[in-house]
Amino acid sequence: MVDREARSRRRRDKRERNRDKPVKEEEHHEGMSTDDEETESAIQWFKGEAGKVMQEASVMFEDVHDEFCSMEIIRQRFEKWKLTDKASYSQAYVGLCLPKLFAPFVRLQMLDWNPLESEEKDFEQMEWFETLALFGYDAESGEVRKDDDVNLIPRVVEKALVPKLQ
């Protein structure tokens, strides 16, 4: 930061000294400074730190019991509960808890997602979306169940993605 300010100050001083000299083809236009560009060392540092974070994230659920280590397994357990004992499932207000339950898995998968980069895939193509997309869909009848669970993805997006985008 100090280097950037010093370079900026030197260029400003040079412009003021050269104010009386004839103008060259390259004029300075206020606001068109390249000081805002990242240095190569800063870019490399950022990539290194991002790599460390992703490496640590890859082992985050390593010590979790097998029944709770993936979204797919958890989703299957809740769907089974819902199909076998719908009254108990509804009385427990599970539909309200699911977004909070799935949010850590979604955040982990979205850790390196940058919506501003063109080569990034849409979140609709990510594993978490595909896992939760059919929650609330009755495969036997081919119809969408008429309950709150069909709004699971919008609620998960609200809990996990909207804060990241702000």
HELIX and SHEET records of a PDB file:
HELIX    1   1 VAL A    2  ARG A   17  1                                  16    
HELIX    2   2 GLU A   40  ALA A   57  1                                  18    
HELIX    3   3 ASP A   66  PHE A   68  5                                   3    
HELIX    4   4 MET A   71  THR A   84  1                                  14    
HELIX    5   5 LYS A   86  GLN A   91  1                                   6    
HELIX    6   6 VAL A   94  GLN A  109  1                                  16    
HELIX    7   7 PHE A  123  GLN A  125  5                                   3    
HELIX    8   8 GLU A  127  ALA A  133  1                                   7    
HELIX    9   9 ASP A  148  ASN A  151  5                                   4    
HELIX   10  10 LEU A  152  VAL A  156  1                                   5    
HELIX   11  11 VAL A  157  LEU A  161  3                                   5    
HELIX   12  12 VAL A  162  LEU A  165  1                                   4    
SHEET    1   A 2 TYR A 137  ASP A 138  0                                        
SHEET    2   A 2 GLU A 143  VAL A 144 -1                                        
END                                                                             
